[in-house]
Amino acid sequence: MPAPVAEHLGQLEASVAPRLGGRRAWGVWALSVAFVIYYFSFQTGYAIVNSRIQKELGLTIAQIAAGAAVYTWVFAVFQFLSGPLLDRIGVRRVLLPAILLVTIGIFVFAAATDFTMLIAAQCCVAIGACAGFVGAGCVGGKWFGMARFSFMFGLVQFCTALFSAFNQNVLNWALSAMDWRSAFYLAGGLGIVLLILALLYLRDPEPTVGRVDDGLHSFALAVFRSLKTVAAIPHIWLASAFGALCFGTMLALGVIWAPKLLMARGLEENLANTASSFLWIGLAAGCFVLPWASDRLRSRKVPVLSGIALQAVSLILLFYYPTQSASLDMILCLLFGFGNAAHMLAFSTAADIVEPGLIGTSAAFVNGAMFVLGGIMISRPGVLVGIGLNAGKAPATLELAQFAGRPLIIGIFVALAIALLIRETYPKRGPGQSRGVIA
């Protein structure tokens, strides 16, 4: 090829290729993360206000647990579709309707007068939220390059967990000045602001290959083929399994059961809520450290095993080591959250073995599995509480908490066994480099 022609083609390729990184990339990423923080703060806030809702609406503890479980199951079902949609039609056309749905759901939640409205609100938020976390991960990969996918995805969870802990304490403070309905109406207003900002600034770095107007039937077939391709890889199932067991336990503790467990250990309600927020602080720290350690060690398996082992030890101590020390309980929650960041590497090890065009689908598959099992693990302790009470165990006691918490402990040890079986997938050339992407 003549040199002038080659030079011209090189310039043309550079002009067409998306510019990675920079101020605009960080702005789009910040908007996508703000959406994740927004809907996740609603979910963690449910851990604080559920006792008030239970009293005001006359619900049982099983109904309160069911409300959280329905959220996770609806989220999981739609999650499997969100990844292929992100891969096919892009971040903007998926996240804008998602933000709108979450905002509407929060307004319905604030207006809830019975169990039906509570469930309707949870479903609405869940359908919108299903695209948020994976969408933020896709933004990181698209705008910063696949070489930084694992780190940027970990950074999404870092910010989410950190703000979740912060928001729990803010909500505690707000509830001392206003009722829970007013607090969530205010949250709905913040959703409107976020939607306006997303309309103005949320963009994809380049046009996406899939178009809905090419034909709904062909588009649906393409989405199905993406899911089928990812589901045919056994390693994806193993990664989903250990990630789901870890995250399901975290979800169960962080959304409902940690404050109740800590009160059974002797802490008063406000202090128990504060101590449980250390789960999210630990998760934030772990999501920053473990993906970084994975790249430094050039290993997925070692950080995963270390994190799950730390979860197992701290969880056993929380349930069975007798103490009245709030400081110790906070430290144990912090350590459990830190180790729980191992579930983020389930996304990384799944992304290691698929083509770049299936990154969103693989992440959605893993995240969907996490929320399917999360729904089960949230609801199981509530069922066991009822069984324990019928068997004569005293309410709100550590003995009852230990009985109800068995599924969580078993889940972590099963996750450890699965993590021992998975193969090392860290790319020999470094994450993303084998795909020719440099951030």
C-alpha positions in Angstrom: 0.0 0.0 0.0 1.5 3.4 -0.9 2.6 5.5 2.1 0.2 8.4 1.4 -2.8 6.1 1.2 -1.7 4.2 4.4 -1.3 7.5 6.2 -4.7 8.7 5.1 -6.4 5.5 6.2 -4.6 5.8 9.6 -5.9 9.3 10.0 -9.4 8.2 9.0 -9.4 5.4 11.5 -8.2 7.7 14.3 -11.0 10.1 13.5 -13.7 7.4 13.5 -12.4 5.6 16.6 -13.9 6.9 19.9 -11.7 8.9 22.1 -11.2 7.0 25.3 -10.9 8.7 28.7 -11.0 12.5 29.3 -13.4 14.9 31.0 -16.4 13.9 28.9 -15.9 10.2 29.7 -15.7 10.9 33.4 -18.9 13.0 33.2 -20.9 10.2 31.5 -19.5 7.7 33.9 -20.4 9.9 36.9 -24.0 10.1 35.6 -24.3 6.4 35.2 -22.8 5.8 38.7 -25.1 8.4 40.2 -28.1 6.4 38.9 -26.7 3.2 40.5 -26.2 5.1 43.8 -29.7 6.5 43.5 -31.6 3.3 43.2 -29.3 1.3 45.5 -29.8 3.9 48.2 -33.5 3.3 47.9 -32.9 -0.4 48.4 -30.6 0.0 51.4 -32.9 2.7 52.8 -35.6 0.0 52.9 -33.5 -1.7 55.6 -34.0 1.3 57.9 -37.6 2.2 57.2 -39.1 -1.3 56.9 -39.9 -1.4 60.6 -41.8 1.9 60.3 -43.6 0.7 57.2 -44.5 -2.6 58.9 -46.2 -0.7 61.8 -47.9 1.9 59.7 -49.3 -0.5 57.1 -50.0 -3.3 59.5 -47.8 -5.8 57.7 -46.0 -8.9 59.0 -42.2 -9.4 59.0 -42.7 -12.1 56.3 -44.5 -9.5 54.1 -41.6 -7.0 54.7 -39.1 -9.7 53.7 -41.3 -10.6 50.7 -41.2 -7.0 49.5 -37.5 -7.0 49.4 -37.4 -10.5 47.8 -39.9 -9.5 45.1 -37.6 -6.6 44.2 -34.7 -8.9 43.7 -36.6 -11.5 41.7 -38.1 -8.9 39.3 -34.8 -7.2 39.0 -33.1 -10.6 38.2 -35.7 -11.5 35.5 -35.3 -8.2 33.6 -31.6 -8.1 34.3 -31.0 -11.0 31.8 -32.5 -8.7 29.1 -30.7 -5.5 30.1 -27.2 -6.7 29.1 -28.1 -7.7 25.5 -30.0 -4.5 25.2 -27.0 -2.5 26.3 -24.8 -4.3 23.8 -27.3 -3.8 21.0 -28.8 -0.4 21.4 -26.4 1.4 23.7 -26.4 3.0 27.1 -28.4 6.2 26.5 -31.5 4.4 25.0 -31.5 2.0 27.9 -30.7 4.1 30.9 -33.0 7.1 30.2 -36.2 5.0 30.5 -34.6 3.1 33.4 -34.1 6.4 35.4 -37.7 7.4 34.7 -39.1 4.0 36.0 -37.1 4.2 39.2 -38.3 7.7 39.9 -41.9 6.7 39.4 -41.4 3.7 41.6 -40.0 5.8 44.5 -43.0 8.2 44.3 -45.4 5.1 44.4 -43.4 3.8 47.4 -43.8 7.1 49.3 -47.5 7.0 48.7 -48.0 3.3 49.6 -51.1 2.5 51.7 -51.0 -1.3 51.6 -49.0 -4.3 50.7 -50.1 -4.2 47.0 -48.8 -0.7 46.5 -45.6 -1.6 48.3 -45.1 -4.5 45.9 -46.0 -2.4 42.8 -43.4 0.2 43.9 -40.8 -2.4 44.3 -41.5 -3.9 40.9 -41.4 -0.5 39.2 -38.0 0.4 40.8 -36.6 -3.1 40.1 -37.5 -3.0 36.3 -35.8 0.4 36.0 -32.8 -0.5 38.2 -32.0 -3.7 36.4 -30.0 -1.8 33.7 -28.2 0.5 36.1 -25.2 -1.4 37.5 -24.4 -3.3 34.3 -25.0 0.0 32.4 -22.4 1.8 34.5 -20.0 -1.2 33.9 -20.6 -0.9 30.2 -19.9 2.9 30.3 -16.6 2.2 32.0 -15.6 -0.4 29.3 -16.8 1.7 26.4 -15.5 5.1 27.5 -12.2 4.0 29.1 -11.3 0.8 27.2 -11.5 -2.8 28.1 -8.0 -2.7 29.7 -9.7 -0.8 32.5 -12.9 -2.8 32.6 -12.3 -4.7 35.9 -11.0 -1.6 37.7 -13.7 0.7 36.5 -16.4 -1.9 37.4 -14.9 -2.2 40.8 -14.9 1.6 41.1 -18.7 1.6 40.3 -19.3 -0.7 43.3 -16.9 1.3 45.4 -18.8 4.5 44.9 -22.2 2.7 45.3 -21.2 1.0 48.6 -19.6 4.1 50.0 -22.6 6.3 49.3 -25.0 3.5 50.5 -23.3 3.6 53.9 -23.4 7.4 53.9 -27.0 7.5 52.7 -28.1 5.1 55.5 -26.7 7.6 58.1 -28.2 10.5 56.2 -31.6 8.8 56.2 -31.3 8.0 59.9 -30.8 11.7 60.5 -33.6 12.7 58.1 -36.0 10.4 59.8 -35.4 12.3 63.0 -36.7 15.5 61.3 -39.4 14.1 59.0 -41.5 11.0 58.4 -40.4 8.3 56.0 -43.0 9.3 53.3 -41.6 12.9 53.2 -38.1 11.5 52.9 -39.0 9.3 49.9 -41.0 12.1 48.2 -37.8 14.1 48.4 -35.9 11.2 46.9 -38.3 11.1 44.0 -37.6 14.8 43.4 -33.9 14.0 43.2 -34.8 11.4 40.5 -36.3 14.1 38.4 -33.1 16.1 38.6 -31.1 13.1 37.6 -33.3 12.4 34.6 -32.9 15.9 33.3 -29.1 15.7 33.6 -29.1 12.3 31.8 -31.2 13.7 29.0 -28.7 16.5 28.5 -25.4 14.7 28.9 -25.7 10.9 28.8 -24.2 9.6 25.6 -22.5 6.5 24.0 -18.9 7.1 22.7 -19.9 5.7 19.3 -23.0 4.4 17.5 -24.1 0.9 18.6 -24.5 -1.9 16.0 -28.0 -3.0 16.9 -31.1 -1.1 16.0 -34.7 -1.8 17.2 -36.1 -0.4 13.9 -34.2 -3.0 11.9 -37.1 -5.3 12.8 -38.4 -6.3 16.2 -38.2 -10.0 15.4 -34.6 -9.9 14.2 -33.6 -7.7 17.1 -35.2 -10.2 19.6 -33.4 -13.1 17.9 -30.1 -11.2 18.3 -30.8 -10.6 22.0 -31.6 -14.3 22.5 -28.5 -15.4 20.6 -26.3 -13.3 22.9 -27.9 -14.8 26.0 -27.6 -18.3 24.5 -23.9 -17.9 23.7 -23.0 -16.7 27.2 -25.2 -19.3 28.9 -23.4 -22.1 26.9 -20.1 -21.4 28.8 -19.8 -23.5 31.9 -17.3 -21.1 33.6 -19.9 -18.3 33.4 -22.2 -20.5 35.5 -19.5 -21.1 38.1 -18.6 -17.4 38.3 -22.3 -16.6 38.6 -22.7 -19.2 41.4 -20.0 -18.0 43.7 -20.8 -14.3 43.0 -24.5 -14.9 43.7 -23.9 -16.7 47.0 -21.6 -13.9 48.2 -23.7 -11.0 47.0 -27.0 -12.8 48.1 -25.6 -12.9 51.7 -24.5 -9.3 51.5 -27.9 -8.3 50.2 -29.8 -10.2 52.9 -27.7 -8.6 55.7 -27.5 -5.1 54.2 -31.1 -4.7 53.2 -32.9 -6.4 56.1 -31.2 -8.7 58.6 -28.0 -7.0 59.8 -29.7 -4.4 62.0 -31.9 -7.1 63.5 -29.0 -9.4 64.1 -27.0 -6.6 65.8 -30.0 -5.7 68.0 -30.2 -9.3 69.0 -26.5 -9.0 70.0 -27.4 -6.2 72.4 -27.2 -2.9 70.3 -30.0 -0.4 70.4 -31.8 0.4 67.1 -30.0 3.5 66.0 -26.6 2.1 66.9 -27.4 -1.2 65.1 -28.4 0.8 62.0 -25.1 2.7 62.2 -23.0 -0.5 62.7 -24.7 -2.3 59.8 -23.7 0.6 57.5 -20.1 -0.6 58.0 -21.0 -3.5 55.8 -21.2 -1.0 52.9 -18.1 0.9 54.0 -16.2 -2.4 54.0 -17.6 -3.3 50.6 -16.6 0.1 49.2 -13.0 -0.4 50.4 -12.9 -4.0 49.1 -14.2 -3.0 45.7 -11.4 -0.5 45.4 -8.7 -2.9 46.7 -9.6 -6.4 45.3 -9.8 -5.5 41.6 -6.5 -3.6 42.0 -5.0 -6.6 43.8 -6.3 -8.9 41.0 -4.4 -6.9 38.4 -1.3 -6.6 40.5 -1.2 -10.4 41.3 -2.4 -11.2 37.7 -4.9 -13.5 39.3 -8.7 -13.7 39.7 -8.7 -16.8 41.9 -6.4 -15.7 44.7 -8.3 -12.5 45.6 -11.6 -14.4 45.3 -10.6 -17.1 47.7 -9.1 -14.6 50.2 -12.3 -12.5 50.2 -14.6 -15.4 50.6 -12.5 -16.8 53.5 -12.6 -13.4 55.2 -16.4 -13.4 54.9 -16.7 -16.9 56.4 -14.7 -16.0 59.5 -16.4 -12.7 60.1 -19.9 -14.0 59.6 -19.4 -16.9 62.0 -18.0 -14.4 64.6 -21.1 -12.2 64.1 -23.5 -15.0 64.7 -21.7 -17.0 67.4 -19.1 -14.9 69.2 -20.8 -13.4 72.2 -20.2 -9.7 72.7 -21.9 -6.5 73.8 -19.2 -4.3 72.1 -20.5 -2.1 69.3 -16.9 -1.4 68.2 -16.2 -5.1 67.6 -19.5 -5.5 65.8 -18.6 -2.6 63.5 -15.2 -4.1 62.8 -16.8 -7.5 61.9 -19.3 -5.8 59.6 -16.5 -3.9 58.0 -14.4 -7.1 57.4 -17.3 -9.0 56.0 -18.1 -6.2 53.6 -14.4 -5.9 52.6 -14.3 -9.7 51.8 -17.6 -9.5 50.0 -16.0 -7.4 47.3 -14.8 -10.8 45.9 -18.2 -11.0 44.2 -17.1 -8.2 41.9 -14.4 -10.5 40.4 -17.2 -12.8 39.2 -17.8 -10.1 36.5 -14.1 -9.8 35.7 -13.6 -13.6 35.3 -16.7 -13.8 33.1 -15.6 -10.9 31.0 -12.1 -12.5 30.6 -13.6 -15.3 28.5 -16.1 -13.6 26.2 -15.9 -11.4 23.1 -16.0 -7.6 23.7 -19.5 -7.5 22.1 -20.8 -9.8 24.8 -19.4 -8.0 27.8 -22.8 -6.4 28.8 -24.5 -9.8 28.3 -22.0 -11.6 30.5 -22.3 -9.0 33.2 -26.1 -9.1 33.1 -26.0 -12.9 33.3 -23.8 -12.8 36.4 -25.7 -9.9 38.0 -29.1 -11.6 37.3 -27.9 -14.8 39.0 -26.8 -12.7 42.0 -30.3 -11.2 42.4 -32.2 -14.5 41.8 -30.3 -16.1 44.7 -30.3 -12.8 46.6 -34.1 -12.9 46.6 -34.0 -16.4 48.0 -31.4 -15.5 50.7 -33.3 -12.4 51.8 -36.5 -14.3 52.3 -35.1 -17.6 53.9 -34.2 -16.1 57.3 -37.7 -14.6 57.6 -39.2 -18.0 57.0 -36.9 -19.6 59.6 -37.8 -16.9 62.1 -41.4 -18.0 61.8 -40.4 -21.6 62.2 -38.3 -20.8 65.2 -41.0 -18.9 66.9 -43.5 -21.7 66.3 -40.9 -24.1 67.8 -40.8 -22.0 71.0 -37.7 -19.9 70.5 -37.8 -16.5 72.2 -38.3 -13.5 69.8 -35.5 -11.0 69.1 -32.9 -13.3 70.6 -29.4 -14.3 69.4 -30.5 -18.0 69.5 -33.3 -17.2 67.0 -30.9 -15.1 64.9 -28.5 -18.0 64.8 -31.2 -20.4 63.7 -32.5 -18.0 61.0 -29.0 -17.1 59.7 -28.0 -20.7 58.8 -28.7 -20.3 55.1 -26.4 -17.3 55.0 -23.5 -19.1 56.6 -24.0 -22.2 54.5 -24.1 -20.0 51.3 -20.7 -18.5 52.0 -19.1 -21.9 52.5 -20.6 -23.3 49.3 -19.3 -20.2 47.5 -15.8 -21.0 48.9 -16.1 -24.6 47.6 -17.1 -23.3 44.1 -14.3 -20.8 44.1 -11.8 -23.6 44.7 -13.0 -25.3 41.6 -12.9 -22.4 39.1 -9.9 -22.0 36.8 -7.7 -19.0 36.6 -8.8 -16.7 33.7 -6.6 -13.6 34.1 -5.5 -12.7 30.6 -1.9 -13.5 29.9 -1.4 -10.1 28.3 -3.4 -8.2 30.9 -7.2 -7.5 31.0 -8.4 -6.1 27.7 -5.0 -6.1 26.0 -5.7 -9.3 24.1 -8.6 -7.5 22.6 -6.4 -4.7 21.3 -7.8 -2.0 23.5 -5.5 0.4 25.3 -7.0 2.9 27.8 
